[in-house]
Amino acid sequence: MTALTPKRTALLTIDMTNDFMHPQGAYGRAGQGTAEITALPARILPVVDAIREAGGIFVSAQFTLVPGPGGEPLIAPHLKQLRPFLAKGDFAPGSFGHDLVDELKPWDYMIEKVNYSAFYQTRLEYICRYLDIDTLIVGGIVTNGGVASTIRDAHLRGLHTIILTDGCAAFRQDVHAATLLSLSSVTEQVTCAEAVTMLKGAA
């Protein structure tokens, strides 16, 4: 495992919001979810605590549907077809659904993410460069969507990444496993417990 410099390391979670995770959120109301996804906050929380104790930062990237005319969300056609239950108010900035799940609060920085990658038209790269972050520990949902896209974009920017193998999840376990395999050439892979050990050792 790579030796970390805590002050140059950030924990980045992808889409750990109420609209994805909470029973009253958009996905919960639609009956979308898995046991693996539900388990993520408890698995990631020790990593949040460890990075804070080590002197690093916690960044929460939160999927955002920008309200358009009449409050209807500006939503990509393919996403609307894939998730027809998404409606007015879902993932809207400042809403309950858009907020980070209570278990992981508070974040140090929040990124409004309008597409799969947390780097796409956001201030994430600016934050990383301004704070001299060279390593991102990444978890969240879904492994094959926002997590994978963000890790690949970080790789293109010369950032070292570490994916939490049990700190991210997909709607199908075989898709999760296949994505981890496909990412093995661009990111280090550890469990949440191993990440905590790395951070404590670095501190």
MITOR-756043 format. One record per residue: x, y, z of N, C-alpha, C, O in turn; residue number from 1; residue in one letter. Coordinates in nm, 3 decimals. Layout:
% MITOR-756043
X Y Z X Y Z X Y Z X Y Z NUM A
...
//
This chain:
% MITOR-756043
0.084 -0.120 0.000 0.000 0.000 0.000 0.087 0.125 0.000 0.194 0.128 0.061 1 M
0.039 0.227 -0.069 0.114 0.352 -0.081 0.119 0.426 0.052 0.020 0.432 0.125 2 T
0.235 0.484 0.083 0.246 0.570 0.201 0.177 0.702 0.172 0.198 0.762 0.067 3 A
0.096 0.747 0.266 0.018 0.868 0.247 0.080 0.987 0.320 0.144 0.971 0.424 4 L
0.062 1.106 0.263 0.088 1.230 0.333 -0.049 1.288 0.368 -0.115 1.343 0.280 5 T
-0.094 1.276 0.494 -0.233 1.310 0.527 -0.278 1.448 0.482 -0.391 1.463 0.434 6 P
-0.192 1.549 0.496 -0.234 1.685 0.460 -0.248 1.703 0.309 -0.300 1.804 0.262 7 K
-0.200 1.605 0.234 -0.215 1.611 0.087 -0.315 1.506 0.039 -0.318 1.472 -0.080 8 R
-0.397 1.456 0.131 -0.493 1.350 0.100 -0.635 1.396 0.130 -0.659 1.463 0.231 9 T
-0.727 1.361 0.043 -0.868 1.392 0.065 -0.950 1.264 0.050 -0.927 1.183 -0.040 10 A
-1.047 1.248 0.139 -1.150 1.147 0.119 -1.259 1.211 0.035 -1.311 1.317 0.070 11 L
-1.293 1.148 -0.076 -1.397 1.198 -0.166 -1.509 1.096 -0.174 -1.488 0.984 -0.221 12 L
-1.627 1.135 -0.129 -1.742 1.045 -0.144 -1.828 1.095 -0.259 -1.842 1.215 -0.283 13 T
-1.885 0.998 -0.330 -1.966 1.026 -0.448 -2.113 0.994 -0.420 -2.148 0.879 -0.395 14 I
-2.196 1.096 -0.423 -2.343 1.080 -0.422 -2.399 1.011 -0.298 -2.495 0.934 -0.307 15 D
-2.340 1.038 -0.184 -2.392 0.981 -0.059 -2.498 1.075 -0.002 -2.483 1.128 0.109 16 M
-2.605 1.095 -0.077 -2.708 1.192 -0.043 -2.839 1.123 -0.007 -2.859 1.005 -0.033 17 T
-2.928 1.201 0.054 -3.057 1.147 0.096 -3.141 1.098 -0.021 -3.211 0.998 -0.009 18 N
-3.135 1.167 -0.135 -3.216 1.121 -0.249 -3.172 0.985 -0.299 -3.253 0.912 -0.357 19 D
-3.046 0.950 -0.279 -3.000 0.815 -0.312 -3.019 0.717 -0.197 -3.055 0.601 -0.219 20 F
-2.996 0.763 -0.073 -2.978 0.671 0.038 -3.096 0.662 0.135 -3.119 0.555 0.193 21 M
-3.170 0.769 0.154 -3.273 0.774 0.258 -3.403 0.710 0.206 -3.436 0.725 0.089 22 H
-3.477 0.640 0.293 -3.605 0.581 0.250 -3.703 0.682 0.192 -3.786 0.647 0.109 23 P
-3.694 0.809 0.236 -3.784 0.911 0.185 -3.723 0.991 0.069 -3.783 1.087 0.021 24 Q
-3.605 0.951 0.025 -3.543 1.016 -0.089 -3.600 0.964 -0.220 -3.684 0.874 -0.220 25 G
-3.555 1.021 -0.331 -3.609 0.987 -0.463 -3.597 0.838 -0.493 -3.693 0.777 -0.540 26 A
-3.481 0.780 -0.468 -3.461 0.638 -0.498 -3.534 0.549 -0.397 -3.588 0.445 -0.434 27 Y
-3.537 0.590 -0.272 -3.608 0.513 -0.170 -3.757 0.506 -0.199 -3.817 0.399 -0.188 28 G
-3.817 0.618 -0.236 -3.959 0.620 -0.269 -3.991 0.533 -0.389 -4.101 0.479 -0.400 29 R
-3.894 0.519 -0.479 -3.914 0.439 -0.599 -3.877 0.292 -0.579 -3.885 0.212 -0.672 30 A
-3.835 0.258 -0.456 -3.798 0.119 -0.428 -3.667 0.077 -0.491 -3.644 -0.041 -0.516 31 G
-3.580 0.175 -0.517 -3.450 0.147 -0.577 -3.343 0.144 -0.468 -3.334 0.236 -0.387 32 Q
-3.265 0.041 -0.467 -3.158 0.032 -0.367 -3.118 -0.112 -0.344 -3.186 -0.205 -0.390 33 G
-3.008 -0.131 -0.273 -2.959 -0.265 -0.241 -2.904 -0.263 -0.099 -2.876 -0.157 -0.043 34 T
-2.888 -0.380 -0.043 -2.830 -0.390 0.091 -2.687 -0.336 0.093 -2.646 -0.275 0.191 35 A
-2.613 -0.358 -0.015 -2.475 -0.308 -0.021 -2.471 -0.156 -0.021 -2.385 -0.096 0.044 36 E
-2.562 -0.093 -0.091 -2.568 0.052 -0.093 -2.607 0.105 0.045 -2.547 0.201 0.094 37 I
-2.706 0.044 0.106 -2.752 0.087 0.238 -2.642 0.078 0.343 -2.639 0.157 0.437 38 T
-2.551 -0.017 0.327 -2.445 -0.039 0.425 -2.330 0.060 0.414 -2.245 0.065 0.503 39 A
-2.326 0.140 0.308 -2.209 0.224 0.283 -2.179 0.329 0.390 -2.063 0.341 0.430 40 L
-2.277 0.405 0.440 -2.241 0.507 0.539 -2.167 0.452 0.660 -2.068 0.510 0.704 41 P
-2.213 0.339 0.713 -2.147 0.280 0.830 -2.006 0.233 0.796 -1.917 0.238 0.881 42 A
-1.985 0.188 0.674 -1.852 0.143 0.634 -1.756 0.260 0.613 -1.638 0.251 0.647 43 R
-1.808 0.369 0.558 -1.723 0.483 0.524 -1.694 0.570 0.645 -1.589 0.635 0.650 44 I
-1.784 0.575 0.743 -1.768 0.665 0.857 -1.633 0.652 0.926 -1.574 0.755 0.959 45 L
-1.580 0.532 0.951 -1.448 0.524 1.014 -1.337 0.589 0.930 -1.238 0.638 0.984 46 P
-1.355 0.590 0.797 -1.256 0.655 0.711 -1.267 0.807 0.725 -1.166 0.877 0.725 47 V
-1.390 0.857 0.736 -1.410 1.000 0.761 -1.340 1.041 0.890 -1.267 1.140 0.894 48 V
-1.362 0.964 0.995 -1.300 0.995 1.124 -1.148 0.989 1.116 -1.078 1.073 1.171 49 D
-1.097 0.888 1.045 -0.952 0.869 1.037 -0.885 0.978 0.957 -0.775 1.022 0.993 50 A
-0.949 1.024 0.849 -0.883 1.128 0.769 -0.882 1.260 0.845 -0.787 1.338 0.833 51 I
-0.986 1.285 0.922 -0.988 1.407 1.003 -0.878 1.403 1.110 -0.806 1.501 1.131 52 R
-0.867 1.289 1.176 -0.766 1.275 1.281 -0.625 1.286 1.224 -0.533 1.333 1.292 53 E
-0.608 1.243 1.098 -0.476 1.246 1.035 -0.441 1.383 0.978 -0.326 1.408 0.945 54 A
-0.541 1.473 0.966 -0.514 1.605 0.914 -0.551 1.625 0.769 -0.516 1.728 0.709 55 G
-0.622 1.527 0.709 -0.669 1.542 0.572 -0.807 1.605 0.568 -0.857 1.652 0.671 56 G
-0.870 1.606 0.450 -1.001 1.668 0.434 -1.102 1.569 0.378 -1.066 1.468 0.318 57 I
-1.229 1.602 0.399 -1.340 1.522 0.349 -1.421 1.607 0.252 -1.474 1.712 0.288 58 F
-1.429 1.559 0.127 -1.505 1.628 0.022 -1.623 1.541 -0.018 -1.607 1.422 -0.048 59 V
-1.741 1.601 -0.017 -1.862 1.530 -0.057 -1.909 1.582 -0.192 -1.944 1.699 -0.205 60 S
-1.909 1.494 -0.293 -1.960 1.529 -0.425 -2.105 1.480 -0.434 -2.132 1.361 -0.413 61 A
-2.197 1.571 -0.463 -2.339 1.540 -0.453 -2.410 1.566 -0.587 -2.412 1.678 -0.637 62 Q
-2.467 1.459 -0.643 -2.538 1.471 -0.770 -2.646 1.577 -0.759 -2.721 1.582 -0.661 63 F
-2.654 1.661 -0.861 -2.742 1.777 -0.858 -2.824 1.784 -0.986 -2.771 1.776 -1.096 64 T
-2.955 1.799 -0.970 -3.043 1.830 -1.082 -3.080 1.978 -1.072 -3.156 2.017 -0.984 65 L
-3.025 2.057 -1.162 -3.048 2.201 -1.159 -3.193 2.231 -1.197 -3.238 2.186 -1.302 66 V
-3.266 2.304 -1.114 -3.404 2.339 -1.150 -3.408 2.429 -1.273 -3.336 2.529 -1.281 67 P
-3.494 2.394 -1.368 -3.512 2.474 -1.488 -3.641 2.554 -1.481 -3.691 2.581 -1.372 68 G
-3.696 2.592 -1.596 -3.821 2.668 -1.598 -3.933 2.595 -1.523 -3.957 2.476 -1.546 69 P
-4.000 2.667 -1.434 -4.107 2.607 -1.356 -4.059 2.511 -1.250 -4.140 2.440 -1.188 70 G
-3.928 2.507 -1.227 -3.874 2.416 -1.127 -3.849 2.276 -1.177 -3.798 2.192 -1.103 71 G
-3.885 2.248 -1.304 -3.860 2.114 -1.359 -3.709 2.094 -1.374 -3.640 2.185 -1.421 72 E
-3.657 1.977 -1.336 -3.512 1.958 -1.339 -3.456 1.951 -1.480 -3.517 1.895 -1.571 73 P
-3.338 2.011 -1.496 -3.264 1.995 -1.620 -3.198 1.858 -1.616 -3.096 1.840 -1.549 74 L
-3.255 1.764 -1.686 -3.212 1.624 -1.674 -3.181 1.568 -1.812 -3.257 1.587 -1.907 75 I
-3.068 1.498 -1.823 -3.028 1.439 -1.951 -3.132 1.337 -1.997 -3.184 1.261 -1.915 76 A
-3.163 1.334 -2.126 -3.266 1.241 -2.176 -3.238 1.095 -2.140 -3.331 1.021 -2.106 77 P
-3.111 1.053 -2.148 -3.081 0.913 -2.117 -3.108 0.881 -1.971 -3.152 0.771 -1.938 78 H
-3.082 0.980 -1.882 -3.108 0.958 -1.740 -3.258 0.955 -1.712 -3.305 0.875 -1.631 79 L
-3.332 1.041 -1.778 -3.477 1.041 -1.761 -3.537 0.909 -1.806 -3.632 0.860 -1.745 80 K
-3.482 0.853 -1.913 -3.530 0.723 -1.961 -3.491 0.612 -1.864 -3.569 0.519 -1.840 81 Q
-3.371 0.621 -1.810 -3.322 0.519 -1.718 -3.391 0.527 -1.583 -3.420 0.424 -1.521 82 L
-3.419 0.649 -1.536 -3.480 0.671 -1.405 -3.604 0.760 -1.419 -3.602 0.877 -1.380 83 R
-3.711 0.705 -1.476 -3.831 0.787 -1.504 -3.899 0.842 -1.379 -3.982 0.932 -1.389 84 P
-3.866 0.789 -1.261 -3.928 0.835 -1.137 -3.872 0.968 -1.089 -3.930 1.031 -1.000 85 F
-3.760 1.013 -1.145 -3.703 1.141 -1.102 -3.798 1.254 -1.138 -3.847 1.262 -1.251 86 L
-3.824 1.343 -1.041 -3.926 1.445 -1.059 -3.882 1.579 -1.004 -3.772 1.592 -0.950 87 A
-3.968 1.676 -1.017 -3.945 1.812 -0.969 -3.907 1.809 -0.821 -3.975 1.748 -0.739 88 K
-3.798 1.876 -0.788 -3.751 1.882 -0.650 -3.647 1.779 -0.614 -3.575 1.796 -0.516 89 G
-3.636 1.671 -0.691 -3.537 1.567 -0.661 -3.396 1.620 -0.691 -3.373 1.681 -0.795 90 D
-3.303 1.595 -0.600 -3.163 1.633 -0.615 -3.146 1.784 -0.637 -3.045 1.827 -0.695 91 F
-3.242 1.863 -0.593 -3.234 2.008 -0.611 -3.142 2.068 -0.506 -3.148 2.028 -0.390 92 A
-3.057 2.164 -0.543 -2.967 2.226 -0.446 -3.043 2.282 -0.326 -3.144 2.350 -0.341 93 P
-2.992 2.252 -0.207 -3.053 2.301 -0.085 -3.167 2.218 -0.032 -3.220 2.247 0.076 94 G
-3.208 2.115 -0.105 -3.319 2.032 -0.061 -3.272 1.922 0.033 -3.153 1.893 0.042 95 S
-3.368 1.860 0.102 -3.338 1.745 0.187 -3.271 1.635 0.106 -3.173 1.575 0.150 96 F
-3.324 1.608 -0.011 -3.271 1.499 -0.093 -3.129 1.521 -0.140 -3.053 1.426 -0.156 97 G
-3.094 1.647 -0.164 -2.960 1.680 -0.213 -2.855 1.674 -0.103 -2.736 1.666 -0.132 98 H
-2.898 1.677 0.022 -2.806 1.687 0.135 -2.732 1.555 0.159 -2.783 1.447 0.129 99 D
-2.612 1.567 0.213 -2.534 1.451 0.255 -2.607 1.376 0.365 -2.671 1.439 0.450 100 L
-2.599 1.244 0.365 -2.663 1.165 0.471 -2.608 1.205 0.607 -2.489 1.236 0.620 101 V
-2.694 1.203 0.707 -2.657 1.250 0.840 -2.536 1.176 0.897 -2.454 1.236 0.968 102 D
-2.524 1.047 0.866 -2.418 0.966 0.926 -2.278 1.017 0.893 -2.184 0.996 0.969 103 E
-2.264 1.083 0.779 -2.131 1.125 0.734 -2.104 1.274 0.755 -1.994 1.320 0.725 104 L
-2.201 1.348 0.804 -2.181 1.492 0.825 -2.081 1.517 0.938 -2.066 1.435 1.029 105 K
-2.013 1.632 0.929 -2.017 1.734 0.823 -1.907 1.711 0.720 -1.810 1.641 0.749 106 P
-1.922 1.767 0.603 -1.814 1.766 0.505 -1.729 1.892 0.525 -1.773 1.989 0.586 107 W
-1.607 1.887 0.472 -1.522 2.006 0.470 -1.548 2.090 0.345 -1.547 2.213 0.349 108 D
-1.573 2.020 0.234 -1.607 2.086 0.108 -1.716 2.004 0.040 -1.716 1.881 0.047 109 Y
-1.809 2.074 -0.025 -1.914 2.006 -0.100 -1.907 2.048 -0.247 -1.890 2.165 -0.279 110 M
-1.921 1.948 -0.333 -1.917 1.970 -0.477 -2.055 1.937 -0.535 -2.105 1.827 -0.515 111 I
-2.115 2.032 -0.606 -2.238 2.003 -0.679 -2.199 1.937 -0.811 -2.135 1.999 -0.896 112 E
-2.238 1.812 -0.826 -2.196 1.729 -0.940 -2.315 1.712 -1.036 -2.418 1.656 -0.997 113 K
-2.301 1.761 -1.159 -2.414 1.757 -1.253 -2.404 1.642 -1.352 -2.494 1.622 -1.433 114 V
-2.295 1.567 -1.347 -2.278 1.454 -1.437 -2.207 1.343 -1.361 -2.192 1.352 -1.239 115 N
-2.163 1.239 -1.430 -2.103 1.126 -1.360 -1.977 1.167 -1.283 -1.965 1.137 -1.164 116 Y
-1.885 1.235 -1.350 -1.759 1.268 -1.286 -1.770 1.388 -1.193 -1.835 1.487 -1.226 117 S
-1.707 1.378 -1.078 -1.703 1.489 -0.983 -1.611 1.601 -1.030 -1.608 1.708 -0.969 118 A
-1.537 1.579 -1.138 -1.452 1.683 -1.195 -1.521 1.763 -1.304 -1.476 1.872 -1.338 119 F
-1.629 1.711 -1.359 -1.693 1.775 -1.474 -1.762 1.905 -1.434 -1.863 1.902 -1.363 120 Y
-1.708 2.016 -1.479 -1.764 2.150 -1.456 -1.792 2.177 -1.307 -1.895 2.234 -1.271 121 Q
-1.697 2.136 -1.222 -1.708 2.162 -1.078 -1.580 2.230 -1.030 -1.487 2.251 -1.108 122 T
-1.576 2.265 -0.902 -1.457 2.327 -0.844 -1.364 2.226 -0.778 -1.273 2.266 -0.705 123 R
-1.383 2.097 -0.801 -1.302 1.996 -0.733 -1.154 2.009 -0.769 -1.069 2.006 -0.680 124 L
-1.123 2.024 -0.896 -0.983 2.034 -0.935 -0.918 2.158 -0.872 -0.803 2.153 -0.830 125 E
-0.992 2.269 -0.866 -0.942 2.391 -0.804 -0.908 2.366 -0.657 -0.801 2.406 -0.610 126 Y
-0.999 2.300 -0.585 -0.975 2.272 -0.443 -0.851 2.185 -0.427 -0.767 2.212 -0.341 127 I
-0.840 2.081 -0.509 -0.724 1.991 -0.499 -0.593 2.066 -0.523 -0.496 2.048 -0.450 128 C
-0.591 2.150 -0.623 -0.469 2.222 -0.656 -0.437 2.328 -0.551 -0.321 2.346 -0.513 129 R
-0.539 2.399 -0.504 -0.516 2.506 -0.408 -0.466 2.450 -0.275 -0.383 2.512 -0.209 130 Y
-0.517 2.332 -0.235 -0.477 2.271 -0.109 -0.363 2.171 -0.124 -0.324 2.105 -0.028 131 L
-0.310 2.161 -0.246 -0.196 2.073 -0.275 -0.229 1.926 -0.246 -0.146 1.851 -0.196 132 D
-0.352 1.888 -0.279 -0.394 1.748 -0.264 -0.337 1.666 -0.379 -0.354 1.702 -0.496 133 I
-0.271 1.556 -0.346 -0.219 1.470 -0.452 -0.280 1.330 -0.450 -0.254 1.250 -0.540 134 D
-0.360 1.299 -0.347 -0.420 1.166 -0.334 -0.567 1.179 -0.296 -0.603 1.253 -0.205 135 T
-0.651 1.106 -0.367 -0.793 1.098 -0.335 -0.828 0.955 -0.296 -0.800 0.860 -0.369 136 L
-0.891 0.941 -0.179 -0.951 0.813 -0.138 -1.098 0.823 -0.174 -1.167 0.913 -0.127 137 I
-1.146 0.732 -0.258 -1.278 0.749 -0.318 -1.373 0.635 -0.281 -1.337 0.517 -0.289 138 V
-1.495 0.673 -0.240 -1.602 0.576 -0.216 -1.734 0.637 -0.256 -1.741 0.755 -0.293 139 G
-1.840 0.557 -0.248 -1.973 0.608 -0.279 -2.045 0.524 -0.382 -2.016 0.406 -0.400 140 G
-2.140 0.589 -0.451 -2.222 0.517 -0.550 -2.232 0.598 -0.679 -2.220 0.721 -0.679 141 I
-2.256 0.525 -0.788 -2.240 0.381 -0.801 -2.101 0.353 -0.853 -2.039 0.437 -0.918 142 V
-2.052 0.234 -0.825 -1.915 0.199 -0.862 -1.890 0.220 -1.011 -1.787 0.277 -1.050 143 T
-1.982 0.175 -1.094 -1.965 0.180 -1.239 -2.003 0.314 -1.301 -1.985 0.333 -1.421 144 N
-2.056 0.407 -1.220 -2.098 0.536 -1.270 -2.008 0.648 -1.220 -1.898 0.668 -1.270 145 G
-2.058 0.720 -1.119 -1.985 0.836 -1.067 -1.848 0.802 -1.011 -1.753 0.878 -1.028 146 G
-1.837 0.688 -0.944 -1.708 0.650 -0.884 -1.604 0.625 -0.993 -1.495 0.681 -0.989 147 V
-1.639 0.541 -1.090 -1.544 0.507 -1.197 -1.507 0.628 -1.280 -1.390 0.648 -1.312 148 A
-1.606 0.711 -1.315 -1.579 0.828 -1.398 -1.487 0.926 -1.326 -1.397 0.983 -1.387 149 S
-1.510 0.945 -1.196 -1.427 1.036 -1.118 -1.284 0.985 -1.106 -1.189 1.063 -1.118 150 T
-1.268 0.857 -1.082 -1.135 0.799 -1.070 -1.058 0.811 -1.201 -0.939 0.845 -1.200 151 I
-1.122 0.785 -1.310 -1.054 0.797 -1.439 -1.017 0.943 -1.468 -0.909 0.969 -1.520 152 R
-1.104 1.036 -1.435 -1.072 1.177 -1.454 -0.958 1.222 -1.362 -0.874 1.302 -1.402 153 D
-0.955 1.170 -1.240 -0.844 1.202 -1.149 -0.713 1.149 -1.206 -0.610 1.216 -1.199 154 A
-0.716 1.029 -1.261 -0.597 0.969 -1.322 -0.544 1.058 -1.435 -0.423 1.077 -1.447 155 H
-0.634 1.111 -1.517 -0.593 1.197 -1.627 -0.530 1.327 -1.577 -0.452 1.389 -1.649 156 L
-0.563 1.367 -1.456 -0.511 1.490 -1.397 -0.386 1.466 -1.313 -0.336 1.558 -1.248 157 R
-0.336 1.343 -1.313 -0.213 1.314 -1.240 -0.230 1.295 -1.091 -0.132 1.297 -1.017 158 G
-0.354 1.276 -1.046 -0.381 1.251 -0.905 -0.376 1.102 -0.876 -0.428 1.021 -0.953 159 L
-0.314 1.067 -0.764 -0.316 0.928 -0.719 -0.452 0.901 -0.655 -0.503 0.984 -0.580 160 H
-0.510 0.787 -0.686 -0.640 0.753 -0.627 -0.634 0.618 -0.558 -0.558 0.529 -0.595 161 T
-0.719 0.606 -0.456 -0.737 0.481 -0.383 -0.886 0.458 -0.372 -0.957 0.538 -0.310 162 I
-0.936 0.351 -0.431 -1.078 0.322 -0.425 -1.106 0.230 -0.305 -1.032 0.136 -0.280 163 I
-1.213 0.260 -0.233 -1.256 0.177 -0.121 -1.343 0.065 -0.176 -1.458 0.087 -0.214 164 L
-1.288 -0.055 -0.181 -1.356 -0.165 -0.249 -1.489 -0.202 -0.183 -1.583 -0.242 -0.251 165 T
-1.497 -0.188 -0.051 -1.623 -0.214 0.019 -1.689 -0.084 0.063 -1.787 -0.085 0.138 166 D
-1.634 0.029 0.017 -1.690 0.160 0.047 -1.755 0.221 -0.075 -1.786 0.340 -0.077 167 G
-1.777 0.140 -0.178 -1.857 0.180 -0.293 -1.943 0.061 -0.333 -1.914 -0.053 -0.295 168 C
-2.047 0.087 -0.409 -2.142 -0.019 -0.443 -2.215 0.017 -0.571 -2.221 0.133 -0.611 169 A
-2.270 -0.085 -0.634 -2.353 -0.068 -0.754 -2.487 -0.138 -0.730 -2.507 -0.202 -0.627 170 A
-2.575 -0.126 -0.825 -2.705 -0.190 -0.810 -2.699 -0.340 -0.836 -2.793 -0.413 -0.805 171 F
-2.587 -0.387 -0.894 -2.563 -0.530 -0.912 -2.422 -0.561 -0.869 -2.328 -0.489 -0.905 172 R
-2.405 -0.666 -0.791 -2.274 -0.701 -0.738 -2.177 -0.742 -0.850 -2.058 -0.714 -0.840 173 Q
-2.228 -0.807 -0.955 -2.138 -0.846 -1.063 -2.085 -0.724 -1.138 -1.971 -0.725 -1.186 174 D
-2.167 -0.620 -1.149 -2.122 -0.496 -1.213 -2.018 -0.427 -1.125 -1.918 -0.375 -1.175 175 V
-2.042 -0.426 -0.994 -1.944 -0.370 -0.900 -1.810 -0.441 -0.915 -1.706 -0.376 -0.927 176 H
-1.812 -0.574 -0.916 -1.688 -0.651 -0.924 -1.617 -0.628 -1.057 -1.495 -0.614 -1.062 177 A
-1.694 -0.624 -1.166 -1.634 -0.603 -1.298 -1.571 -0.464 -1.308 -1.467 -0.448 -1.372 178 A
-1.634 -0.366 -1.245 -1.579 -0.230 -1.249 -1.449 -0.221 -1.171 -1.354 -0.158 -1.217 179 T
-1.444 -0.284 -1.055 -1.319 -0.286 -0.979 -1.207 -0.348 -1.061 -1.094 -0.299 -1.061 180 L
-1.238 -0.456 -1.131 -1.138 -0.520 -1.216 -1.091 -0.425 -1.326 -0.972 -0.415 -1.353 181 L
-1.185 -0.356 -1.389 -1.149 -0.267 -1.498 -1.069 -0.146 -1.451 -0.992 -0.088 -1.528 182 S
-1.087 -0.107 -1.324 -1.017 0.009 -1.270 -0.880 -0.026 -1.212 -0.805 0.063 -1.171 183 L
-0.848 -0.154 -1.208 -0.726 -0.197 -1.138 -0.598 -0.141 -1.201 -0.494 -0.137 -1.135 184 S
-0.606 -0.098 -1.325 -0.486 -0.044 -1.390 -0.465 0.104 -1.361 -0.360 0.159 -1.392 185 S
-0.566 0.171 -1.302 -0.554 0.315 -1.281 -0.568 0.358 -1.136 -0.548 0.475 -1.105 186 V
-0.602 0.266 -1.045 -0.622 0.306 -0.906 -0.579 0.197 -0.810 -0.592 0.078 -0.839 187 T
-0.529 0.239 -0.697 -0.501 0.147 -0.587 -0.633 0.104 -0.525 -0.728 0.183 -0.524 188 E
-0.642 -0.018 -0.473 -0.768 -0.068 -0.420 -0.746 -0.125 -0.280 -0.662 -0.212 -0.259 189 Q
-0.824 -0.072 -0.183 -0.814 -0.118 -0.045 -0.954 -0.123 0.015 -1.047 -0.061 -0.038 190 V
-0.969 -0.195 0.124 -1.094 -0.193 0.199 -1.098 -0.068 0.287 -0.997 0.000 0.306 191 T
-1.215 -0.040 0.341 -1.227 0.074 0.434 -1.137 0.054 0.556 -1.073 0.148 0.601 192 C
-1.132 -0.068 0.608 -1.048 -0.096 0.725 -0.900 -0.075 0.692 -0.825 -0.022 0.774 193 A
-0.859 -0.115 0.572 -0.719 -0.094 0.532 -0.690 0.055 0.515 -0.580 0.100 0.548 194 E
-0.787 0.131 0.465 -0.767 0.276 0.452 -0.749 0.341 0.587 -0.666 0.430 0.603 195 A
-0.827 0.298 0.686 -0.814 0.352 0.822 -0.674 0.322 0.875 -0.611 0.409 0.935 196 V
-0.625 0.201 0.855 -0.491 0.163 0.899 -0.385 0.250 0.833 -0.291 0.295 0.898 197 T
-0.400 0.274 0.701 -0.305 0.357 0.628 -0.301 0.499 0.686 -0.194 0.556 0.705 198 M
-0.420 0.555 0.712 -0.428 0.691 0.763 -0.372 0.702 0.904 -0.301 0.798 0.936 199 L
-0.403 0.604 0.988 -0.350 0.606 1.124 -0.199 0.591 1.123 -0.129 0.654 1.202 200 K
-0.148 0.508 1.033 -0.004 0.491 1.023 0.064 0.616 0.974 0.174 0.650 1.019 201 G
-0.001 0.687 0.881 0.056 0.811 0.827 0.054 0.923 0.929 0.145 1.006 0.934 202 A
-0.051 0.924 1.013 -0.063 1.028 1.114 0.043 1.012 1.221 0.049 1.091 1.315 203 A
//
